[in-house]
Amino acid sequence: MSIHPRVEALAQGDVWKLLGVNVLKGNEGECELELNVKKEFTQSFGTVHGGIIATLLDMGMAAAISSTLDQDKYSNTIDLHINYLRPMLGETMSVKASIVKRGRRITVASAGAYNEEGKQIASATGNFMILDKN
C-alpha cells in the first residue's frame, strides 16, 4: 500500500526527523510507524520513557487522520489517553493506528504500541479536532 502524500509530509517534520520515525503504512485512515530506540530515549533503568511512547502513539493517530483529510484541513490533538501495559525494552518499537469514528469536526482514533516481539506495550485513544488551514 502506498503512503498518502499528507503522511509523507508529516514525516518530514522536525520532530519526526529528530526522533527518526519511519512510516511503514499511512493511507485510508490507518497508519503504521516504526522507531529505532536510541539510548537517549531510555530512562536510567533501560526502558523507553513513557513520553516517547506517547509521542509515537499521538503521531500515528494524527497521521491516520491526516490521510483522510482534504488539503485545506488539518487535525489537532484535543486529548490523549494512554494505558501503559508493560515496559518497552528492545531496539525497535512500532505503532499501529486507525480511525475509530470520523466526524466533521471531531475524530476519534486509537493506536497500539508494540515491541519487536509483537507484544503490546501501550494502547491509546485520542480525540482530534478537524480545523481549516488559514
Steps between C-alpha positions, in 0.01 A plus 500: 500500500630844414549776755268798470681825406366670815658229715827531307492875570448437873799265500717789377420703813776593741378286792452196277854541365645568845356175633571305180142382445447281192160472331417144396137563406289814483185499296121467520477581870773262615864552586795290609818657634832360614764647729853378560554549872797724577675503837380861542137372502553279805483563871775397739339154530537441124130525413364746244365817661119514503504838330672352195239225484219757535650716226518210257141397576382859444696521173346176373144609572556847351648346185209256465259793518709716267476235230124565480495881501458744214799722424339801672458315834727378779451335837610599848506276806229589754581227748704184526437205731774240538512167679855377553488121505865395538844661489645558154830317474678423176622676191184555294157631591204512261161667508182405317228765492156534346191717503220386729244764395547778248285803568475833323672689786618231745665169411577217742802278438671211674850358493713225645875498561696175468846373576706308244353171624152627409391535863282802566665750733236775497160591361357844434190683393482862400254765392613728221344824380476551125597858415520719190843607380522877474 
